[in-house]
Amino acid sequence: MTVDNLTLVLGGARSGKSRHAEALVGAAPAPWHYIATAEALDDEMRRRIDEHRSRRGAGWQTVEAPLDLAAALDAVPAGAPVLIDCLTLWLSNLMLAGRATGPAEDALIAALERRRGLTVLVSNEVGTGIVPENRLARDFRDAAGNLHRRVAAIAQHVHFMVAGIPTIVKGPR
């Protein structure tokens, strides 16, 4: 099943993923919904979150959902454009909280399949580097790869960001 108006934006750190996703959602009529998965656990992350908030500006309605992403997505009004940033932070939040990722992933996929409005998801591609030396990092890398495959399978569009340039992996060119 392909979900219309569903776009997955992947890329490395600071590749322009969030800016690109914001532009995709911002091209639709406001109000725009932003589901944030990051938690401000230190000063550096607080600065990153503040940077994202100030860049988005007015017209965005933000909901923080570090763990229950499916419920947050289901709460977005039908047809309203939504940006989820980011799946890898959400996945790491689940793993560090000791929650099973499988049921949460299943719930997210089901919520995405119910959506009819523009939905853009941002995630970090972490599987192109070396094999991590510790078990948690390997488990995270594998879980992220599996999640990306599942979302990409139902997405109408998949974009891969390289140096701020979107490369179309799936969908109309």
GROMACS elastic network, one bead per residue, 0.5 to 0.9 nm:
[ bonds ]
;  ai    aj funct       b0    kb
    1   113     6  0.82101   500
    1   153     6  0.78855   500
    1   154     6  0.57025   500
    1   155     6  0.86772   500
    2     6     6  0.83727   500
    2   113     6  0.82125   500
    2   153     6  0.71790   500
    2   155     6  0.57032   500
    2   156     6  0.58388   500
    3     6     6  0.57369   500
    3     7     6  0.89817   500
    3   112     6  0.75511   500
    3   113     6  0.60549   500
    3   114     6  0.85255   500
    3   115     6  0.78273   500
    3   116     6  0.78520   500
    3   154     6  0.55714   500
    3   155     6  0.55553   500
    3   156     6  0.58794   500
    4     7     6  0.86919   500
    4   115     6  0.86578   500
    4   116     6  0.70370   500
    4   117     6  0.81786   500
    4   118     6  0.79419   500
    4   119     6  0.89389   500
    4   154     6  0.87529   500
    4   155     6  0.72820   500
    4   156     6  0.56288   500
    4   157     6  0.86788   500
    5   115     6  0.88435   500
    5   116     6  0.72724   500
    5   117     6  0.64864   500
    5   119     6  0.61040   500
    5   120     6  0.80461   500
    5   155     6  0.77901   500
    5   156     6  0.63297   500
    5   157     6  0.77424   500
    6   112     6  0.79632   500
    6   115     6  0.85720   500
    6   116     6  0.86759   500
    6   117     6  0.82041   500
    6   118     6  0.61663   500
    6   120     6  0.58995   500
    6   121     6  0.79383   500
    6   154     6  0.78855   500
    6   156     6  0.54281   500
    6   157     6  0.63622   500
    6   158     6  0.85605   500
    7    21     6  0.86588   500
    7   118     6  0.81321   500
    7   119     6  0.63173   500
    7   121     6  0.62479   500
    7   122     6  0.86497   500
    7   151     6  0.89407   500
    7   152     6  0.81947   500
    7   155     6  0.56393   500
    7   156     6  0.61478   500
    7   158     6  0.55529   500
    7   159     6  0.74350   500
    8    21     6  0.87340   500
    8   119     6  0.85912   500
    8   120     6  0.59016   500
    8   122     6  0.60910   500
    8   123     6  0.75738   500
    8   148     6  0.83145   500
    8   151     6  0.72171   500
    8   152     6  0.65577   500
    8   155     6  0.66327   500
    8   156     6  0.84977   500
    8   157     6  0.63863   500
    8   159     6  0.62542   500
    8   160     6  0.84294   500
    9    17     6  0.61742   500
    9    18     6  0.82363   500
    9    20     6  0.80134   500
    9    21     6  0.68084   500
    9   120     6  0.72366   500
    9   121     6  0.59963   500
    9   123     6  0.63284   500
    9   124     6  0.84855   500
    9   157     6  0.84625   500
    9   158     6  0.59275   500
    9   160     6  0.58934   500
    9   161     6  0.71962   500
    9   166     6  0.85515   500
   10    15     6  0.89758   500
   10    17     6  0.65772   500
   10   121     6  0.84299   500
   10   122     6  0.60424   500
   10   123     6  0.50542   500
   10   124     6  0.55919   500
   10   125     6  0.57931   500
   10   148     6  0.85519   500
   10   158     6  0.75764   500
   10   159     6  0.61908   500
   10   161     6  0.61608   500
   11    14     6  0.82547   500
   11    15     6  0.59715   500
   11    16     6  0.78446   500
   11    17     6  0.62615   500
   11   122     6  0.84298   500
   11   123     6  0.69110   500
   11   124     6  0.52698   500
   11   125     6  0.51329   500
   11   126     6  0.83867   500
   11   159     6  0.83533   500
   11   160     6  0.53981   500
   11   162     6  0.65854   500
   12    15     6  0.54555   500
   12    16     6  0.85474   500
   12    17     6  0.81052   500
   12   123     6  0.85624   500
   12   124     6  0.54766   500
   12   125     6  0.55438   500
   12   126     6  0.71623   500
   12   160     6  0.88923   500
   12   161     6  0.73835   500
   12   162     6  0.75432   500
   12   163     6  0.88966   500
   13    16     6  0.81409   500
   13    17     6  0.84183   500
   13   124     6  0.68260   500
   13   125     6  0.84123   500
   14    17     6  0.73357   500
   14    18     6  0.87258   500
   14   163     6  0.79882   500
   14   164     6  0.81882   500
   15    18     6  0.85199   500
   15   161     6  0.57622   500
   15   162     6  0.56397   500
   15   163     6  0.50554   500
   15   164     6  0.51937   500
   15   165     6  0.79591   500
   16    19     6  0.53953   500
   16    20     6  0.60784   500
   16    21     6  0.85643   500
   16   161     6  0.64573   500
   16   162     6  0.77127   500
   16   163     6  0.69353   500
   16   165     6  0.75027   500
   16   166     6  0.84256   500
   17    20     6  0.52844   500
   17    21     6  0.61274   500
   17    22     6  0.85824   500
   17   122     6  0.64400   500
   17   123     6  0.77940   500
   17   124     6  0.83661   500
   17   159     6  0.89377   500
   17   160     6  0.81344   500
   17   161     6  0.60640   500
   17   162     6  0.88441   500
   17   164     6  0.74718   500
   17   166     6  0.83592   500
   18    21     6  0.50338   500
   18    22     6  0.59763   500
   18    23     6  0.85307   500
   18    52     6  0.82173   500
   18    85     6  0.72275   500
   18    86     6  0.86533   500
   18   122     6  0.65919   500
   18   123     6  0.89502   500
   19    22     6  0.50728   500
   19    23     6  0.62240   500
   19    24     6  0.87215   500
   19    52     6  0.87955   500
   19    55     6  0.86766   500
   19    56     6  0.89794   500
   19   164     6  0.86004   500
   20    23     6  0.51396   500
   20    24     6  0.63279   500
   20    25     6  0.88255   500
   20   161     6  0.83838   500
   20   164     6  0.79995   500
   20   165     6  0.86577   500
   20   166     6  0.76312   500
   21    24     6  0.50610   500
   21    25     6  0.62980   500
   21    26     6  0.83446   500
   21    83     6  0.70921   500
   21    84     6  0.89612   500
   21    85     6  0.87863   500
   21   120     6  0.63567   500
   21   121     6  0.74743   500
   21   122     6  0.69694   500
   22    25     6  0.52432   500
   22    26     6  0.57056   500
   22    27     6  0.85078   500
   22    56     6  0.74303   500
   22    83     6  0.72314   500
   22   120     6  0.85495   500
   23    27     6  0.61457   500
   24    27     6  0.55204   500
   24    28     6  0.74836   500
   24   120     6  0.76705   500
   25    28     6  0.56190   500
   25    29     6  0.84426   500
   25    30     6  0.88789   500
   25    32     6  0.70025   500
   25    33     6  0.87860   500
   25    81     6  0.61857   500
   25    82     6  0.67956   500
   25    83     6  0.67064   500
   25   118     6  0.72165   500
   25   119     6  0.77312   500
   25   120     6  0.70393   500
   26    29     6  0.71813   500
   26    30     6  0.73919   500
   26    32     6  0.70928   500
   26    81     6  0.84562   500
   27    30     6  0.87092   500
   28    31     6  0.87250   500
   28    32     6  0.79772   500
   28    80     6  0.89379   500
   28    81     6  0.68261   500
   28   118     6  0.80172   500
   29    32     6  0.74805   500
   29    80     6  0.85302   500
   29    81     6  0.78399   500
   30    33     6  0.85132   500
   30    59     6  0.59904   500
   30    60     6  0.75641   500
   30    80     6  0.80967   500
   30    81     6  0.76971   500
   31    58     6  0.89982   500
   31    59     6  0.52201   500
   31    60     6  0.59845   500
   31    61     6  0.70227   500
   31    80     6  0.73300   500
   31    81     6  0.75377   500
   32    59     6  0.61548   500
   32    61     6  0.61394   500
   32    62     6  0.86059   500
   32    80     6  0.68298   500
   32    81     6  0.53620   500
   32    82     6  0.59224   500
   32    83     6  0.77921   500
   33    59     6  0.85321   500
   33    60     6  0.56178   500
   33    62     6  0.59841   500
   33    63     6  0.77004   500
   33    76     6  0.72180   500
   33    80     6  0.72441   500
   33    81     6  0.61384   500
   33    83     6  0.62112   500
   33    84     6  0.85053   500
   34    60     6  0.65209   500
   34    61     6  0.59363   500
   34    63     6  0.62457   500
   34    64     6  0.83531   500
   34    81     6  0.87062   500
   34    82     6  0.56916   500
   34    84     6  0.59854   500
   34    85     6  0.75385   500
   35    61     6  0.84572   500
   35    62     6  0.58677   500
   35    64     6  0.57912   500
   35    65     6  0.64107   500
   35    69     6  0.79457   500
   35    72     6  0.71860   500
   35    73     6  0.75748   500
   35    82     6  0.73235   500
   35    83     6  0.61264   500
   35    85     6  0.63776   500
   35    86     6  0.84145   500
   36    39     6  0.84200   500
   36    62     6  0.69847   500
   36    63     6  0.61442   500
   36    65     6  0.58694   500
   36    66     6  0.70454   500
   36    69     6  0.89881   500
   36    83     6  0.83934   500
   36    84     6  0.61838   500
   36    85     6  0.53511   500
   36    86     6  0.68793   500
   36    90     6  0.88106   500
   37    63     6  0.87521   500
   37    64     6  0.60148   500
   37    65     6  0.50758   500
   37    67     6  0.72959   500
   37    69     6  0.77545   500
   37    84     6  0.76227   500
   37    85     6  0.62136   500
   37    86     6  0.59335   500
   37    87     6  0.74543   500
   37    88     6  0.88117   500
   37    89     6  0.61118   500
   37    90     6  0.53109   500
   37    93     6  0.82167   500
   38    41     6  0.88114   500
   38    45     6  0.80213   500
   38    49     6  0.76294   500
   38    64     6  0.76862   500
   38    65     6  0.79505   500
   38    66     6  0.60396   500
   38    85     6  0.78858   500
   38    86     6  0.74361   500
   38    89     6  0.60238   500
   38    90     6  0.71680   500
   38    93     6  0.83296   500
   39    42     6  0.86401   500
   39    45     6  0.74643   500
   39    46     6  0.80911   500
   39    49     6  0.85164   500
   39    64     6  0.83456   500
   39    65     6  0.89326   500
   39    66     6  0.66445   500
   39    89     6  0.86200   500
   39    93     6  0.85555   500
   40    43     6  0.73253   500
   40    44     6  0.82114   500
   40    45     6  0.52497   500
   40    47     6  0.85608   500
   40    48     6  0.87844   500
   40    49     6  0.73558   500
   41    44     6  0.84987   500
   41    45     6  0.66028   500
   41    46     6  0.73470   500
   42    45     6  0.55037   500
   42    46     6  0.62715   500
   42    47     6  0.88326   500
   43    47     6  0.62338   500
   43    48     6  0.87517   500
   44    47     6  0.51898   500
   44    48     6  0.64481   500
   44    49     6  0.88087   500
   45    48     6  0.50074   500
   45    49     6  0.61583   500
   45    50     6  0.85187   500
   46    49     6  0.51239   500
   46    50     6  0.60749   500
   46    51     6  0.85467   500
   47    50     6  0.50524   500
   47    51     6  0.60876   500
   47    52     6  0.86914   500
   48    51     6  0.50648   500
   48    52     6  0.63439   500
   48    53     6  0.87166   500
   49    52     6  0.51887   500
   49    53     6  0.62188   500
   49    54     6  0.86877   500
   50    53     6  0.50645   500
   50    54     6  0.60955   500
   50    55     6  0.84959   500
   51    54     6  0.53439   500
   51    55     6  0.61558   500
   51    56     6  0.87418   500
   52    55     6  0.52073   500
   52    56     6  0.63078   500
   52    57     6  0.89627   500
   53    56     6  0.53382   500
   53    57     6  0.65784   500
   53    60     6  0.89911   500
   53    62     6  0.89144   500
   54    57     6  0.54851   500
   54    58     6  0.89505   500
   56    59     6  0.81320   500
   56    60     6  0.68576   500
   57    60     6  0.68464   500
   58    61     6  0.84195   500
   63    72     6  0.73700   500
   64    69     6  0.89033   500
   64    72     6  0.81780   500
   65    68     6  0.57103   500
   65    69     6  0.55378   500
   65    70     6  0.89345   500
   65    71     6  0.85811   500
   65    72     6  0.63981   500
   65    90     6  0.81281   500
   66    69     6  0.69812   500
   66    89     6  0.78068   500
   66    90     6  0.56483   500
   66    91     6  0.88858   500
   66    93     6  0.64050   500
   66    94     6  0.80483   500
   67    70     6  0.88207   500
   67    90     6  0.62513   500
   67    91     6  0.82445   500
   67    93     6  0.64560   500
   67    94     6  0.60652   500
   67    97     6  0.87162   500
   67   104     6  0.85232   500
   68    71     6  0.56732   500
   68    72     6  0.65151   500
   68    73     6  0.88934   500
   68    90     6  0.87124   500
   68   104     6  0.76295   500
   68   108     6  0.87994   500
   69    72     6  0.51100   500
   69    73     6  0.61588   500
   69    74     6  0.86138   500
   69    84     6  0.87048   500
   69    90     6  0.77112   500
   69   104     6  0.80477   500
   69   107     6  0.84948   500
   69   108     6  0.66237   500
   70    73     6  0.51266   500
   70    74     6  0.61419   500
   70    75     6  0.86568   500
   70   104     6  0.75768   500
   70   105     6  0.84748   500
   70   107     6  0.57644   500
   70   109     6  0.80582   500
   70   110     6  0.80317   500
   70   111     6  0.56768   500
   70   112     6  0.80550   500
   71    74     6  0.50333   500
   71    75     6  0.62335   500
   71   107     6  0.84851   500
   71   108     6  0.83090   500
   71   111     6  0.79294   500
   72    75     6  0.51404   500
   72    76     6  0.68273   500
   73    76     6  0.54533   500
   73    77     6  0.88615   500
   73    82     6  0.81885   500
   73    84     6  0.84944   500
   73   108     6  0.81514   500
   73   111     6  0.67035   500
   73   112     6  0.78058   500
   73   115     6  0.84069   500
   74    77     6  0.78349   500
   74    78     6  0.85484   500
   74   111     6  0.62219   500
   74   112     6  0.85645   500
   74   114     6  0.82765   500
   74   115     6  0.79283   500
   75    78     6  0.85863   500
   76    79     6  0.83871   500
   76    80     6  0.68050   500
   76    81     6  0.85233   500
   76    82     6  0.75399   500
   77    80     6  0.55543   500
   77    81     6  0.87452   500
   77   117     6  0.87836   500
   78    81     6  0.87552   500
   78   115     6  0.71674   500
   78   116     6  0.67501   500
   78   117     6  0.64150   500
   79    82     6  0.89997   500
   79   115     6  0.75850   500
   79   116     6  0.56410   500
   79   118     6  0.69778   500
   80   116     6  0.85174   500
   80   117     6  0.54381   500
   80   118     6  0.68422   500
   80   119     6  0.85348   500
   81   117     6  0.56613   500
   81   119     6  0.59483   500
   81   120     6  0.82136   500
   82   117     6  0.76967   500
   82   118     6  0.62730   500
   82   120     6  0.63651   500
   82   121     6  0.85107   500
   83    86     6  0.88639   500
   83   118     6  0.84264   500
   83   119     6  0.59430   500
   83   121     6  0.58648   500
   83   122     6  0.77661   500
   84    87     6  0.73752   500
   84   119     6  0.77499   500
   84   120     6  0.62628   500
   84   122     6  0.62132   500
   84   123     6  0.89086   500
   85    88     6  0.86538   500
   85    89     6  0.81012   500
   85    90     6  0.85938   500
   85   120     6  0.85380   500
   85   121     6  0.61630   500
   85   122     6  0.50190   500
   85   123     6  0.70348   500
   86    89     6  0.55837   500
   86    90     6  0.64274   500
   86    91     6  0.88210   500
   86   121     6  0.67073   500
   86   123     6  0.50960   500
   86   124     6  0.76901   500
   87    90     6  0.50062   500
   87    91     6  0.60819   500
   87    92     6  0.86368   500
   87   121     6  0.71474   500
   87   122     6  0.62821   500
   87   124     6  0.75964   500
   87   144     6  0.81639   500
   87   147     6  0.84453   500
   87   148     6  0.86742   500
   88    92     6  0.61296   500
   88    93     6  0.84847   500
   88   122     6  0.83885   500
   88   123     6  0.55168   500
   88   124     6  0.60058   500
   88   125     6  0.84495   500
   88   126     6  0.87972   500
   88   140     6  0.86577   500
   88   144     6  0.64260   500
   88   147     6  0.89781   500
   89    92     6  0.51288   500
   89    93     6  0.60815   500
   89    94     6  0.86542   500
   89   123     6  0.80596   500
   89   124     6  0.85970   500
   90    93     6  0.50394   500
   90    94     6  0.63080   500
   90    95     6  0.87468   500
   91    94     6  0.51741   500
   91    95     6  0.62849   500
   91    96     6  0.86536   500
   91   101     6  0.71079   500
   91   105     6  0.87478   500
   91   140     6  0.77170   500
   91   143     6  0.78496   500
   91   144     6  0.72266   500
   91   147     6  0.88445   500
   92    95     6  0.50400   500
   92    96     6  0.59841   500
   92    97     6  0.83773   500
   92   140     6  0.69969   500
   93    96     6  0.52735   500
   93    97     6  0.60508   500
   93    98     6  0.86592   500
   93    99     6  0.86456   500
   94    97     6  0.51437   500
   94    98     6  0.63428   500
   94    99     6  0.51718   500
   94   100     6  0.71012   500
   94   101     6  0.64364   500
   94   104     6  0.83782   500
   95    98     6  0.51427   500
   95    99     6  0.57527   500
   95   100     6  0.70950   500
   95   101     6  0.69168   500
   95   136     6  0.86864   500
   95   140     6  0.78107   500
   96    99     6  0.75713   500
   98   101     6  0.89140   500
   99   104     6  0.83914   500
  100   103     6  0.64405   500
  100   104     6  0.70313   500
  100   105     6  0.89982   500
  101   104     6  0.52451   500
  101   105     6  0.58964   500
  101   106     6  0.85212   500
  101   143     6  0.79474   500
  102   105     6  0.51243   500
  102   106     6  0.61269   500
  102   107     6  0.86401   500
  103   107     6  0.61547   500
  103   108     6  0.86198   500
  104   107     6  0.50954   500
  104   108     6  0.62280   500
  104   109     6  0.87169   500
  105   108     6  0.50357   500
  105   109     6  0.61855   500
  105   110     6  0.85948   500
  105   147     6  0.71330   500
  105   150     6  0.89559   500
  106   109     6  0.52003   500
  106   110     6  0.62195   500
  106   111     6  0.86505   500
  107   110     6  0.51365   500
  107   111     6  0.61717   500
  107   112     6  0.86471   500
  108   111     6  0.50233   500
  108   112     6  0.61259   500
  108   113     6  0.85784   500
  109   112     6  0.50648   500
  109   113     6  0.61812   500
  109   114     6  0.87378   500
  109   150     6  0.77324   500
  109   151     6  0.70035   500
  109   154     6  0.84868   500
  110   113     6  0.50750   500
  110   114     6  0.63705   500
  110   115     6  0.89240   500
  111   114     6  0.51356   500
  111   115     6  0.64806   500
  112   115     6  0.52342   500
  112   116     6  0.85173   500
  112   119     6  0.80980   500
  112   151     6  0.86123   500
  112   154     6  0.86023   500
  113   116     6  0.81027   500
  113   154     6  0.78209   500
  115   118     6  0.81190   500
  115   119     6  0.77220   500
  116   119     6  0.82391   500
  123   144     6  0.87128   500
  123   148     6  0.80261   500
  124   144     6  0.83931   500
  125   128     6  0.71101   500
  125   141     6  0.88228   500
  125   144     6  0.78310   500
  125   145     6  0.77954   500
  125   148     6  0.84095   500
  125   160     6  0.88145   500
  126   129     6  0.68035   500
  126   140     6  0.89115   500
  126   141     6  0.60408   500
  126   142     6  0.89399   500
  126   144     6  0.73614   500
  126   145     6  0.77020   500
  127   130     6  0.79668   500
  127   131     6  0.83295   500
  127   141     6  0.59972   500
  127   142     6  0.76387   500
  127   144     6  0.79897   500
  127   145     6  0.66152   500
  128   131     6  0.89523   500
  129   132     6  0.84064   500
  130   133     6  0.88522   500
  131   134     6  0.88937   500
  131   137     6  0.87276   500
  131   138     6  0.69293   500
  131   141     6  0.87021   500
  132   135     6  0.76730   500
  132   136     6  0.87245   500
  132   137     6  0.58008   500
  132   138     6  0.55198   500
  132   141     6  0.82484   500
  133   136     6  0.89946   500
  133   137     6  0.73937   500
  133   138     6  0.74480   500
  134   137     6  0.55596   500
  134   138     6  0.63343   500
  134   139     6  0.87188   500
  135   138     6  0.50701   500
  135   139     6  0.60000   500
  135   140     6  0.84759   500
  136   139     6  0.50546   500
  136   140     6  0.60663   500
  136   141     6  0.85926   500
  137   140     6  0.50037   500
  137   141     6  0.61098   500
  137   142     6  0.85707   500
  138   141     6  0.50872   500
  138   142     6  0.61324   500
  138   143     6  0.84911   500
  139   142     6  0.51835   500
  139   143     6  0.60193   500
  139   144     6  0.85284   500
  140   143     6  0.50577   500
  140   144     6  0.60220   500
  140   145     6  0.85342   500
  141   144     6  0.51957   500
  141   145     6  0.62375   500
  141   146     6  0.87109   500
  142   145     6  0.51284   500
  142   146     6  0.62337   500
  142   147     6  0.86344   500
  143   146     6  0.51164   500
  143   147     6  0.61114   500
  143   148     6  0.85641   500
  144   147     6  0.50672   500
  144   148     6  0.60472   500
  144   149     6  0.85694   500
  145   148     6  0.51435   500
  145   149     6  0.62213   500
  145   150     6  0.87210   500
  146   149     6  0.51877   500
  146   150     6  0.63234   500
  146   151     6  0.87705   500
  147   150     6  0.51649   500
  147   151     6  0.62081   500
  147   152     6  0.84582   500
  148   151     6  0.52154   500
  148   152     6  0.58625   500
  148   153     6  0.83784   500
  149   152     6  0.51278   500
  149   153     6  0.60140   500
  149   154     6  0.89314   500
  150   153     6  0.52110   500
  150   154     6  0.68744   500
  150   155     6  0.88040   500
  151   154     6  0.55254   500
  151   155     6  0.60118   500
  152   156     6  0.79231   500
  152   157     6  0.77387   500
  152   158     6  0.64177   500
  152   170     6  0.82910   500
  153   156     6  0.83504   500
  154   157     6  0.89061   500
  155   158     6  0.67195   500
  155   170     6  0.82756   500
  155   171     6  0.86592   500
  156   170     6  0.70578   500
  156   171     6  0.58497   500
  156   172     6  0.87984   500
  157   168     6  0.76489   500
  157   169     6  0.74886   500
  157   170     6  0.50228   500
  157   172     6  0.75922   500
  158   167     6  0.85776   500
  158   168     6  0.62717   500
  158   169     6  0.53024   500
  158   171     6  0.67588   500
  159   166     6  0.59175   500
  159   167     6  0.54857   500
  159   169     6  0.54866   500
  159   170     6  0.69968   500
  159   171     6  0.86961   500
  160   165     6  0.82053   500
  160   166     6  0.56389   500
  160   167     6  0.50348   500
  160   168     6  0.64339   500
  160   169     6  0.65593   500
  161   164     6  0.59592   500
  161   165     6  0.54662   500
  161   167     6  0.60384   500
  161   168     6  0.87753   500
  162   165     6  0.51987   500
  162   166     6  0.64464   500
  162   167     6  0.73305   500
  163   166     6  0.84335   500
  168   171     6  0.69416   500
  168   172     6  0.78888   500
  168   173     6  0.64683   500
  169   173     6  0.88745   500
  170   173     6  0.82479   500
